[in-house]
Amino acid sequence: MFDGAALGVLVATPAALVIAVGFFLQPTEGWGGEGSETPAVTLQTPDYVGSQSCSTCHADQVAAWRDSHHGWALRAADEVNILGDFEDSTFDHAGVRNRFFRRGGKSFVETEGPGAALVEYEIKYTVGIEPLQQYLVELDRGRLQVLDVAWDTSAKRWFHLYPNAKTSPGDGLHWTGPYKNWQARCAVCHQTNFSKGYDPQKKTYQSEWSELTVGCEACHGPGGSHIAWAKTSVETGADSGNTGFGLAVTFSEGKDGARAEIELCGQCHSRRAPLNGDSAPASASFADHYNLALLRDGLYYADGQIDDEVYVLGSFLQSKMFARGVGCTNCHEPHTARLVAEGNDVCTQCHNSQGRAEFPTLPKATYDTSEHHKHQAGSEGAQCVSCHMTAKNYMIVDPRRDHSFRVPRPDLSIKIGSPNACTSCHTSETAEWAATTIETWYPRGRWRGPHYGEVLHAGQTRSDPETTKNLIALAADRGRPAIVRASAINLLATRLDEEVDQALTVHLEDSEPLVRNAAVAALKTAPSAIRGTLVAPRMNDASRSVRLAAARATIDIPLTGLTTEERRIVEQVRADLLSTLLSLADYPETQMQIGGLALTLRNLRAADAAFREAARMDPQQLDAWMSPARISLTQGNPQRASAILEQALGENPGSALLRQSRANVLIQFGALNAALEELNEAERLKPDEPSILVDIATIYTLRGENEKALESLKAALVKGADGPDVLDLLAVTNRRLGRFEEARGFARELARRFPQYKRRPEVEELLDRRRK
C-alpha cells in the first residue's frame, strides 16, 4: 500500500550505501485506463555462444569483423594485441614519469597510484586499434581503470589524453577515480552481454560478460536459438518456420530496417545517460535504456553542430537523411564498420542524376562537380564531407565527423557564434567573407531563411517573453527533428508559468518518446495539480525513459484514491526507478540524484548520506559538500556545516565558492573575523565575483563599520551586483551613516523591483517615512 511509506531503503554507513526513496502520487482518476499495462522490463535469457560459433556458417562475416574496431574494442593484453612500445619506454606528464616495460612475458606500467607513489601495474586489457590504443589495469575490489596515457598508433608515440590537466590521486578525474572506471563508464559498449556486478555496500565489482569484445551477439542478440534453428533446417531439409532465424534482431529493408539499425547502433554511438548498469539487449528500444543528451550548451553549438564529444546519434537525428529513412549501413559496411565506398562515392551512390529508388524524394542532380562544390576537382574542398560533415578532434588524435549533414551557414556564425565549414578551412578569413561568398554562389540555396539554432541560442542567452514565445513555437513545430523540439522544451523548463505549462502539457502525448521525456522533465517543478493529473499518467507510457521521468517528477505528491490497477502501475515503475538508481550507484552523479530525491521527500538523513558518498567518490564535486552543509544549517547545526566545508576546502583549497560558503556559515555563529578571512581569500581567488564583496559588506555592517561596508557595496555594484540583498544593504548602510535621502532611494528601488523580498525593519521605516 502506498500510504507514505518508503518503497525501498538501503542504509548508508561507512560500510554501506544509503538510498532512501519514498514514492508518492497525486490523487487522480482513470489515467491507467481499462486494460492498460505498463510494459514490463524484460531481460533476454542468456544463451550466448560466442562469435567463434558463428564462423562455421558465416566465415566471411566473422573474418571481416575480427579486425574491425568492434573486434578490437577490448582484447586480452598479449604481445599480439598490445600495439604500444613496452620496451622500457617512458613518458613524462605533469611531473610523473610513466614507464612501460615487459617482465616474464607480461606487460606493465609504472605510474602514479592512488596514494601518489609510483606503483607497478600489470596491463590486463587493450582498448582499440586506431588512431589510438588505451590500456586497462586492475586496482582493488575488482576495479578496472583506464590509463590516461595512450598510444598513438599512427605516430607511434605515447601521449596524454588531457595534456593541460594535472590531476592528483583522490581527484575524481584522476585515472584511478570513478570517471575512469571501466565497468561503470565503458564496458557496456566494449563488451558483449556485460553485467557490472557492483555491490554498493562493499563497493566491489564482480563483473561478467559473454564475450570480451563487441562480438556478433552484441548486435544480433544471443546466438543459441539461431544455431538450433540452423541445425533443424539442415536436418529436416526445410525452414523450421521461424522467420526470425532464431535471432533476437533481424534487419529488414526500408525505413523500418534503418530505424532498427539506428536504435541498435545508437546504444553506444551516442552521448546518453544509461538507465541500467549492464548491457542493454541488442533488440532493446533506445528509449527504454537511455536518455539521449539534448542540444545543450557545452555539448552542441546552438545550431546543433558538435562541440563536446557527443558521438553520432544526436547529430544524425537532426539530419534530413534520418527523416527520409537512411540507416547506418547505407554508408557503413556492418562487419568491417568501414565506409561502403571511397571518398565522394559514398555520397554519390544516392546523390546523383539518376537518384535512388528507395529514396524517392531525393532531388536528381549531379553534385560531384565544380559547378556544385566550387572547388578544384580532387581537392580537399571538393570532398562532400568537407562542407557537409565537418570534423573535430577528440582524444587528441581522433577526428570525428558531424553526422547532421548540414549545409554551411556562415551567416549563423555571425548571428550566434557557431562554427562553419568555410572558415574551418579558410582560417584566415572571416565569417562575413564566407557568408558573402555563399550568397554569391548559391543565391537561392537551402542556407537561406531562419534556423532553429537562432531560437535555441536565444533560449540559452535571454529570458524575454519573445524568446519564450519562439521556444514554444519551435517545440510545437512537427516539421523539426524531435531532438530539436525536445531541446526547445528543455529550455522552457526554467520559464514555467501558466502559458508555458499549458504549452508543454500538449507534448506529453507526442509520438516521439524523446519529446515526451523532455516535456515530463520540464514539468517537474510545475504545480502539483498539473503533475498529478497530467504527468503522473506517463508512468503508463510505452517508453521506459518516460515512465522513469514521470516517477521522478511526481515523487513528492501524496498518493491516495488510486484504483488497484493504477497502484500496480505506480508500484512497478517506482520499483524500476529504485532498481535504476541501484544499478548506477557507482556514479557520483547518481548519488547526487539520490540526494536530491531524498531532499524532495524531506528525508534529510538519507540525503546527507548520499551527498557524502558522492563527495567520497569525487571530492571535487562541490555540490556534494555544499548540500550536506545546507542540511546541517537546516537542522540548526552551523558548527557541523562549517566542519564539512572545512573538510571540503582541504580537498579544494582553490575554491572561492567553498570559502564564501564557509564564511556565511561562520557569520551565523558570530565568528566574524574568521569569516572575513575566508571572504578575503575568496576575493583573491575570484576577484570578479560581486557577491563576495556583498558578503564582505555584510560583515562590516554587523561590526558597525559602515563606511567600509559602503565601500565594498560600491565596488560590488561596479562588478555587476544587482540583487535585492545589495539594495537592502545599501539602504541600511546609508541610513546608519545619516545619508537618509540616498537610503530612501535604495529602499524605494528595492520595494519597486523586488516587492516580495523580506526587507529589514530599518528599510521598512524608510519606506514608512516616505509614505508620510
N, C-alpha and C positions, 0 to 999 in steps of 0.2 A: 504494500500500500504506500502511495506517495503522500504522506501526511506531514512532510517537512523533515523526515529522517534522511540521513546521507545514504546514497546508493552504495558507495564504496569508500573505505578509508584504509590507507596504509599509513602506519605511524613512522615519522621520521625522528630518529635519534642519531647519535654518532654511528650506530651500526645499521641504521635502516632509513629508508626514504619516506617522508610523509607526504601523502597525497590525500587531501580531503576534498571530496566532490559531492555536493548536495544538489539534487536536481528537482526543480520545481516548475510548474506550468500554470499559466493563467486559465481560469475557468472559461470554457468555450464550448460550443455545441456543434456537433456534426462534422468536424473537419476531417475525421477519419473516413467517413463515407461508408455506405453499405458495401461490404465485401472487399474493402480496400486492405492492402497489406503493405508493410514495409519490406522491401526486398531484403532477403537475408544475405549477410556477407558470407559467402561460401568459399572454402578453400579446396583446390583440387587435391584429390588423393594422390600422394606422391607415388608415381610409377615411372620414375626417370631411369633411363637405361644408358645414358652417355652417348656422346657423338660418335664414338668408335663403332657402336652398334649400327649406326646409320650407314656406314661406309660400305657395307655388304651390297646394298642396292643402290646407294647414291654416292658412288666413289668420286665422281667428278665434282659434285657439290661439296663434299667433305674436303677434297683436296683444295678447292678454291677457298673455302672457309679457313682452313688451317693456318694459312699465313696472312689472313686478313687482320685488321685492327681488332675485330671481335675475337679471333683466335689467339691474339696476343694480349687480350685485356688483362689477364693475370696468369702468370706461369710460375712454376717452381724455379727457384734460383739455382740453376745448374750452369755449367760452363757454356752450354749451347744457348740458353735463354738470356744470360747476362751479357749485355752489349757494352757496358761501361768499362772503363780502364780500372781494373782492380790489381794492377801490378805495382802495388805500393805507391800509388799516386796520391797527391794531396790537393786540397782546395781550401783556401782561406776565405772566411767571411766574418765580418764584424768581430774580429779578434779571436775567432775559433778556427783552429786547423782541423779540417776533416780529412782523415786518412783512409784510403780504400786499399785493401790488401787481401791476399788469399793465405789460407793455412789449412793443411790437412784436407785438401780438395774442396774446401768451402770458402765462401767469400764473406768478408767482414767490413764494417766501417767503425772507425773510432771517431766519436763526435761528442758534443756536449750533451750529457744526460739530464735527467730530471733534477739532479742535485748540483748542477753546474760543473761538476768534474767531468773529465774526458772518460768515456766508457766505450768498451768494445761491444759491438752487437753483430750477431750473425745476420746476413741478408737472407730472409726467408722466401720472398717472392719478388718477381719483377712485374712492372706495370707498363704496358705499352711497347711500341716498337719504333714509331717515328711520328713527329720530329724529335721526340724526347722519350726517355725511359726513366721511370721512377722506381724506388725500391722500398720494400716493407721490412721492418724489424719487429720483433715481439718484445713487449715490455711485461710488466707484472699483470696478474689477474687475466691473462689471455688477451690482452690488448695488442692489436696490430696497429702500428703507427707508420705514417708515410713520411719519409725524409724530405726536407725542403731542398736539399742539394740533389740535382737531377743530371742526367747525362744527355747532352745534345748529340743525337745520333747522326746529324748531318755534319756539324763542325768538329765532331769527336772531341768534346771538351766537357768538363764539369761546369755547372753554373748554378746559381741560387735563384729559386723561383721568386723571391722577394728581395732583390738586391739592395734596396734602400731601407730595408727594415732591420731593426735589431730587437729581437725578442729574447727574453730571458726565461729560464726554467720557472714554471709557475704561471707564466703568461698563457692565457687560453690559446693564443696564436702560435706559441712555441711548437716545434714539431712533436713534442711529447704531449701536447694539450688536446682538449676534446675536439677541436675543429680539425685536427689532423688524424683523428681516429678512423681507421679503415672500416671497421664494422658499422660505425654509426653513419659515416658520410659517403662511402664509396662502394661498398661491396655489392649492394643490390644491383648496380649497373655493370659490374665487372665479373660477376659470378652467376652461376645458374642455380635457381631454386635456393637462394641463400636464406638461412634462418639465423638471426643475430644471436639469440640465446643470452640476452643480457639480464642479469639479476640485479635489480635496483637496490636491493638491501645489501648484498655482498659487494656490489659494484664489480662484478666479474662477467666475463664473456665465455660462453661455451658454444661457439658458432659452428654451424653445419652447412653443407651445400651438396648439391648433386654432382656438379662439375666445377672444377676450379675456375674456368674461364667462361666467357659467353659462348655457350655451345648451341647446337641445333635446337635443343629443347627450350632454350631461353626465348626463342621466337616461335617455335611450333608447338610448345607445350610438351608434357610428358609423352615419351615415345612408346611405352609398353603396349598400349592398346593398338597403336599403329602396327607394331610388329606382329601382334596377334592377328590383326586384320589381314596383313600381307600373307602370313602363313596360311590362314584359312583360304584365301583366294588362290594360292598356289596349290594347296592340297585338293581343293574342290574343282579347280579349273574355272571358277566363276567368281565374280564380285560377291563379297559377303553381304552386300546390300547396305553397307554403311557408307553413305555418300560423303561423309567427312573423312573417310580413310582412317578412322580411328584416332584422328588428331584433334586436339582442342582448338587449334587455329588453322583455318584454311583461307587462302587468299583468292577471292573471285575477281573477275574482270569488272571494269567500270568504276563508277563513283563509290559504290559500297565497298569494293575491294580497296580502293585508295584510302577511304576513311578508316578501314580496319588496319591498314599499314600505319597510318598516322597515329592511331590510338596506341599501337604497339611500339613503334619506334619512339614516339613522344614520351613514353615512360622514362626513358633515360636521356634522350636528346632534348632536354628542356630545363629551364630554371623553374623549379617547383618545390613545394613543401610536401613531404610524404605524409600520408595518413596511416602508414604501417611501418614497422621496423624491419620487416622482411621483404623479400622479393614479391612483387605482385604477380599473379598468374599471367601467362602470356595472353590469355583470352580476356583479360580484365579490361573494363572501361577505364579510361584515364581518370575520369571524374569520380570514380569510386575509390581511387587510391592516392590521388594527388590534388593539391591546389596549385594551379598554374600561376606563376608570377605575372602580374599585370604590367602595363606600360608605365611603370613607376619611375620617378626621377631617381637617377643613380644607377638604374638598371638599363633603361632605354632613354634615348632622347625623346623629347615631347612628340616628335613626328613618328615615333615607333622604330627608329633606327637603333641598332645595337650599340650599347655603351659598355656596360659591365659584361661579364661572362654569362650570357643568357642562353647559349647553345642555339637551337634551331626552331623549336616548335612555336614559341611566341612570335617569332618573325614570320614563319610560314603561314600562320593563321591570319595574318594581315593581308596576304597576297591574293591577287585575282586567280592565280593558279590553283590555290587551295579551293577557292569558291567555285571553280569550274571542274573540280574533280581530279586534279593532278595528284598523284601519290608519290611516295618516296622512290619506288622502283621505276618510275618513268625516267628518272635521271641517274639512279644509283643501282648497280648490279647487286642483288641482295646477298650473295655469298662472299664475293670479294670485297663488297662495300665500296668499290671504286666506281667512277663515272662510267656510264654505258658507252661513251664515245669520247673523243679528244676535242678539246677546245670548243669552238663555236658549234661543232657538230652536235653537241648535247642539246643546244637550244634550237638549232635549225631542223631537228627531227620533227618539230611541231611548227615552229615559226618560219614558214616558207610560203612560196607562192601557190602550193597545192593544198596547204593546210593538213589537218589530220582528222580522220573520220570521227574518232571518239570525242573530239572537242569541236563541235560544230560552230560554236560562237567565235572561234579564233579567226581574226582577220587574216585573209590570204594575201601575203605580201613578201617581198624579198627584203630581208633585214641585214644579212651579212654582206653589206656593200657600203662603200664610202658615202653613197648618197644618204644612207641612214645614219651611220655612226660618225661621219665627218672626220675620220682619221685615216691615216695611211694603212692600206691593207697589210695584215700580218703584224702590225704594231701592237703594243700593249693597249693603246686606246681603242683599237679595233676589236678587242675581245668583249663579248657581250657582258661578261662578269665585271669588267672594269667600271662600267656605268650603272649596271643594274644589280650587282651583288658586291658592293664594296667590302673590303676585308679589314679586319682589325686583329692585331697580335694579342694573344693571351698566353700566359705561362711563358713569357719572354720570347719564345721561338715558334709559337703555334698560330699562324694566321688562319682566321676563320671568317667565312663569308656570310653576309647578311642575307637571309633567305626570304625577305619580304618582296624581293623582285620589283623594286620601285623605280620610277623614272627620276632622274636627277632633278632636284628642286633647290637650286642655289638661292631662289627668291625666299625660301623659308629660312635659309641661313641668315639672311638679312633681318627677317622678322622675328625669329625665335632662337637664333643661335645654334641650330642643328648643323651638323656637317653636311657636305655634299660631295658627290663623286668627282666633280670637276676640279675643285681646289685641293682635293686629297692627292691628285696627281700634279696639278699645276700649282705647286705650293707657293710660288712667288706672286700669284695673282690673288685678287680679292673676290669675295662673293658677288659684289656688284658687277665686276667684269664677267664672271661666269653667268650671272642672270641675264645680262645684256646679250651675251653670246647665244645662250639657249633661246632667248626670244627671237633673235635673228634667224637662227637655224630652224626653229620649229614654231612659227608664229601661231599655228593652230594646234599645237601639241597638247598631250594629256597633262602637261605640267601646269597648265593654266587653271585658275579658279581656286576656291578655298580648300584648305586641307584640315583634316581633323587635328593635326598637330598644333594648329593655332589655338583651337579651343582647349586642348589639353594643357598647352603651355600657359594659357591664361588661367586655367584652373589651378595650376601649380604655383602661380605667382600673384594672383589677385583674388579678392573676395567680394567684388562689387556685384550688384544684382544682375547686371547684364551678362557677366560671366556665368553666374548660376543658371540663368535662362538658357544660355548656349550649351551648357553641360547637360541640362535636362533634354534639350532638343537632340543633342548628339546621342545620348543614351537611348532615345526613342527611335533613332534612325535605323531601321532594319536593313537598309542598304549598306550599312557599315559592318565591318567584321565584328564578330562577337567580342573579341578581346579588346577592341576599341571601345565598344559600348560599355563593357564591364569596367574599363579604366575610367570612363567618364562617371559611372556610378560610384566608383571608389572615391573620386574626388568630391562627390556630393555628400559623402559621409560626414564631413566636417561642417556642412551648411544646413543641417536639418532644421526645417521649420514646417509649418502645416502644408505649404505648397510643395516643398521638396519631398516630404513624407508621402504625400498623395502621388507624386510622380514616380517615386521609387516602388511603391506597392504594386504598380502595374507590372513591373518586371519580375515579380515573384512567380508569375505564370509564364515567363518567356520559354521558348522552345529550346534555348541553349542553356545547359547547366552552368556554364561559366558566367552567364548574365544573372541567372537566378542566385547563384552563390554570392556574387558581388552585391546584389540587392539585399540579401539576408544580412550579410556582414555590415553593410552600410546602415541598416536599420537597427543595429544592436543597441543604440542609445536612444531610439525613438520611444515615445510614451508607451507604457505597459499595455494600454488598450490595443495599440497597433500591433505590438509584438505578440501579445497573447491571442489576438483574433486572426491576424494575417500571417505573421511569421511562424508561429508555432505549427500550423498545418504543414509547413515544409518538412517537418520531421517524417512525413509520409512521402517525401519526394522520391523520384525514381533514381536519383544520383546520391551516392553516399556522401560526397563532399558537401552537398546542400543540406542533407539531413544533419550532419555534424555541425555545420554552421548555424542551423536553426537551434540546435541544442545549446550551443554557446550563447546565442543571442537571447534566449529566453530563460536562462538558468536562474535568474533572480525572481521569477514570477511565481507566486504561490499556486499550487496545484489543488484544485477542488472541482468537483462537478463533472469530471470526465466519465465517459462510458467505459465499460470493461475493455472494449476493443481499443479505444484511444489510450487507455492506460498501458495496454500491452505494447502499443507502438512506442509510446514515450519511454517505457522501461527498456525496450530493446535498443533504442537509439542512445539513451543515456549510458547504458552498459557499453555500447560501442565506443562512445566518447571516452569513457574511462579506459577501455582497452587501448584506444589510440594513444592516450597520454602515457600509459604504462609502457607501451612498445617503444616510445621515443623518450623515455626517462633519462637516457644518457645524453640528451641535448640540453645545454644550459638554457636555450630559448624555450624549451618545453617546460623547464622548471619555472621560468618567468611566467608562462601562460598559466601553469597550475597555481602559482601565487596570485595572479590576477583573478582567476576564477574564485579562489578561496576568499579573497578580499570582497568580491562581489557578494559572496554568501556570508560575509562578516565573520568568517572563521579565521580570526587573527593568528591563532596558534599555527594552523596549517599553512597559512600564507607566509608567516615568518620562517617556517621550516623550509618551504620551497625556495624562497628567496635566498636563504643562507646556503642551500645546496647549490643554487646557481652561482653564488659567489665563490663557493669552494671549487667548482668546476672551472669557472672563468673569473678570476679576481679583477679583471679589467672591465667587467660588466658593471658599470657604475650604478645602474638602477637596482642591481641585486643587493647593493649595500644601502642605497637611499631608501628603498622600500621598507626593510625592517627597521630602519631608523625612524621612519614616519610612524610605523606601527607602535614603536616604543613611546613616541610622543603622544599618540592617541591613547595609550594606556597610562599616561601620566608619569612616564619614566624617562626624563631627559638625560639622566646620567647614563642609562644603557644606550640611548641613542647616540650620545657623544662618544661612548666607548666603541660602538660599531663603526662610526665614521672615522675614529682614530685608527682603528684596525684597517679600514678601507684605505686611508691615506698611507699606511705602511706599505700597501700593495701598489698604490697610485700616487706617489708623492708629488707628481706634477699636475694633479687635477685641481684646477681653480674651483670647479663646481663642488667638489667634496669639501674643500676648505671653507667655501662660502656657506655650505650647508651646516658644517660643524659650528661655524661662528653663530649662525642663527639658533642652534641648539644651546650653545653656551650663553647666549643672551637670555634665554628663558630661565636659567637659574643664576643669573646675575654675575657671571664671570665675564665682565665687560672688557677687561684688559686682555684676557686670553682671546676673546672673540675678535678684538681689534687686530691683534697679531695675525690671526688667521686671515682676516679680510685684507690686511696689507699685503700678505703673501699672495693671496688670490688675485689682487690687483696687479701685482708684479707678473704673475703668470698669464693673466688675461687683461691687459691694460685697456682694451676697448669695450669691456663689458660694463654698461652703465649701472646695472642692478647692484654690482659690488659697491659702487660709490653711494648708492641709496642706502645700503645696509650700513656702511660706514657712518653716514649721516644719522642713521637711527641711533647708533651708539653714542655719538656726540650729543644728540638730543637727550638721551637718557642720562648722560653725565652733566647736562646743563651747559655744555659748550656750544652754544647756539651759533656763534659766528663760524666756527669750524664746520658745524652741520650745514649751514647755508652755503659755505664754500664748496663742500662736497656735492650738494644738491645742484648747484650751478654747473659744476663740472659734469654731473650726470646728464643734465639737460643738453649740454653741448654734444655729448656722446650718444644722444638719441633717446634718453629716458622719457617716457610719456604716459606712464600708468597712473592709476588713481592714488597709489601709495606715495608717489612723488608729489603730487598736488597736495595731498593731505599733509605731508611733512613740511612742504613749503609754506602752507597756510599757518601751521602751528609754529614753525621756527620764526617766521616774520612777526607773528603776534607776540611771541616771547621777547623779541628784540624791539618791540614797540613800534613796528612798521605796520600799522593797522590797515592802511589803505592797500598795501601790497598783499597783506594777509587776506583781506576780504576779496581781492581779485582772484586769488588762487582758490579760495573757498567757493566763490561763485562758479568758477570754471569746473571745479570738482563736482558740484551739485548738478551742473548742466550736462556735463559729459558722462558722468558715472552716477546716475541717480540712485542705483541700488547699492552703492558702496557704503559700508558701515563707517560713518565718519566719527572722528573723536569728538568728545564733548566741547573741547575748545573751538573746533571748527563749527559746530552747531551754534555756539554762542555768536560767532562772527556772522553767521547767516541770520540769526535772530535779530541782531543789531541792524543788519541791512534791511530786514523787513520792517523794523520800527521806523 
